[in-house]
Each structure stands twice: as structure tokens, then as C-alpha cells.
Amino acid sequence: MITVMREAVWTGVVVSTPILGVALIAGLAIGLFQALTSIQELTLTFVPKLLAIALVFWISLSFMSQGLVTFFQSEIIPRIAGG
């Protein structure tokens, strides 16, 4: 059971890496822009980050779903079918 949980956590990390990476980069870029220009607008931080995350989610959807399907086919389904 511990190995399955370890693989599940690792699969979750790998699947979420593209979205979290883009959110980090977008947040740093927007924060730097706000610090340089002294613009403190809340929508300036929210909207570009949301658009970047949605774009990366759409682009990497096949990669993420393939990783989850592979995990379920190799780890979860054989344990359920095997008993």
C-alpha cells in the first residue's frame, strides 16, 4: 500500500508540474512588473495568471490525462482485479 501511495503522490507531482511552474513564473513576472511600475491593481495579478494557467492546462491536458491513465492501468486496476 505504501508503494502505491508513493507512486500516486509522484504521479500527482509530475502531472501538476506544468501548471504550477507557469503559475510561479507568471506570478514572479507580474510581481516584478508591479514593483517596477508601482501599479497595485488586483486584477493585474489575477487575470494574466488565470489566462496563463488555462492556456497551459489546455496545452498539457493530453500529457496529464495520459499520466493518470498510465498510473491507473499499471497500479490501481491490477490491484483491484487481482484482489
C-alpha positions as a Markdown table, in Angstrom:
| # | Residue | x | y | z |
|---|---|---|---|---|
| 1 | Met | 0.0 | 0.0 | 0.0 |
| 2 | Ile | 2.9 | 2.4 | 0.7 |
| 3 | Thr | 4.4 | 1.9 | -2.7 |
| 4 | Val | 1.0 | 2.7 | -4.3 |
| 5 | Met | 0.7 | 5.8 | -2.3 |
| 6 | Arg | 4.2 | 6.8 | -3.2 |
| 7 | Glu | 3.5 | 6.3 | -6.9 |
| 8 | Ala | 0.2 | 8.2 | -6.5 |
| 9 | Val | 2.0 | 11.2 | -4.9 |
| 10 | Trp | 4.7 | 11.1 | -7.6 |
| 11 | Thr | 2.2 | 11.0 | -10.4 |
| 12 | Gly | 0.4 | 13.9 | -8.8 |
| 13 | Val | 3.6 | 15.9 | -8.7 |
| 14 | Val | 4.5 | 15.1 | -12.3 |
| 15 | Val | 1.0 | 15.9 | -13.6 |
| 16 | Ser | 0.8 | 19.2 | -11.7 |
| 17 | Thr | 4.3 | 20.5 | -12.5 |
| 18 | Pro | 3.5 | 22.3 | -15.8 |
| 19 | Ile | 0.6 | 24.3 | -14.2 |
| 20 | Leu | 2.4 | 25.1 | -11.0 |
| 21 | Gly | 5.5 | 26.1 | -12.9 |
| 22 | Val | 3.6 | 28.5 | -15.1 |
| 23 | Ala | 1.8 | 30.0 | -12.2 |
| 24 | Leu | 5.1 | 30.6 | -10.4 |
| 25 | Ile | 6.7 | 32.2 | -13.4 |
| 26 | Ala | 3.6 | 34.3 | -14.2 |
| 27 | Gly | 3.4 | 35.4 | -10.5 |
| 28 | Leu | 7.0 | 36.4 | -10.4 |
| 29 | Ala | 6.8 | 38.3 | -13.7 |
| 30 | Ile | 3.7 | 40.2 | -12.6 |
| 31 | Gly | 5.1 | 40.9 | -9.2 |
| 32 | Leu | 8.3 | 42.3 | -10.7 |
| 33 | Phe | 6.2 | 44.4 | -13.2 |
| 34 | Gln | 4.1 | 45.8 | -10.3 |
| 35 | Ala | 7.2 | 46.5 | -8.2 |
| 36 | Leu | 8.9 | 48.3 | -11.1 |
| 37 | Thr | 5.8 | 50.4 | -12.1 |
| 38 | Ser | 4.2 | 50.9 | -8.7 |
| 39 | Ile | 0.9 | 49.7 | -10.1 |
| 40 | Gln | -1.1 | 47.9 | -7.4 |
| 41 | Glu | -4.1 | 46.6 | -9.2 |
| 42 | Leu | -5.6 | 43.3 | -8.1 |
| 43 | Thr | -7.0 | 42.3 | -11.5 |
| 44 | Leu | -3.5 | 42.8 | -12.9 |
| 45 | Thr | -2.3 | 39.8 | -10.9 |
| 46 | Phe | -5.4 | 37.6 | -11.3 |
| 47 | Val | -6.3 | 37.8 | -15.0 |
| 48 | Pro | -2.9 | 37.2 | -16.6 |
| 49 | Lys | -2.2 | 34.4 | -14.2 |
| 50 | Leu | -5.6 | 32.8 | -14.8 |
| 51 | Leu | -5.1 | 33.0 | -18.6 |
| 52 | Ala | -1.6 | 31.5 | -18.5 |
| 53 | Ile | -2.8 | 28.7 | -16.3 |
| 54 | Ala | -5.8 | 28.0 | -18.6 |
| 55 | Leu | -3.6 | 28.0 | -21.6 |
| 56 | Val | -1.0 | 25.6 | -20.1 |
| 57 | Phe | -3.8 | 23.4 | -18.8 |
| 58 | Trp | -5.3 | 23.2 | -22.3 |
| 59 | Ile | -1.9 | 22.5 | -23.9 |
| 60 | Ser | -0.8 | 19.9 | -21.4 |
| 61 | Leu | -4.2 | 18.2 | -21.0 |
| 62 | Ser | -3.2 | 15.1 | -23.1 |
| 63 | Phe | 0.1 | 14.7 | -21.1 |
| 64 | Met | -1.7 | 14.9 | -17.8 |
| 65 | Ser | -4.5 | 12.6 | -18.7 |
| 66 | Gln | -2.0 | 10.1 | -20.2 |
| 67 | Gly | 0.0 | 10.1 | -17.0 |
| 68 | Leu | -3.1 | 9.5 | -14.9 |
| 69 | Val | -4.4 | 6.7 | -17.2 |
| 70 | Thr | -1.0 | 5.0 | -17.1 |
| 71 | Phe | -0.9 | 5.2 | -13.3 |
| 72 | Phe | -4.4 | 3.7 | -13.0 |
| 73 | Gln | -3.7 | 1.0 | -15.6 |
| 74 | Ser | -0.4 | -0.1 | -14.1 |
| 75 | Glu | -1.1 | 0.3 | -10.4 |
| 76 | Ile | -4.7 | 0.6 | -9.4 |
| 77 | Ile | -6.6 | -1.6 | -11.8 |
| 78 | Pro | -4.3 | -4.7 | -11.4 |
| 79 | Arg | -4.7 | -4.5 | -7.6 |
| 80 | Ile | -8.5 | -4.3 | -7.9 |
| 81 | Ala | -8.7 | -7.1 | -10.4 |
| 82 | Gly | -6.1 | -9.2 | -8.5 |
| 83 | Gly | -7.9 | -8.9 | -5.2 |
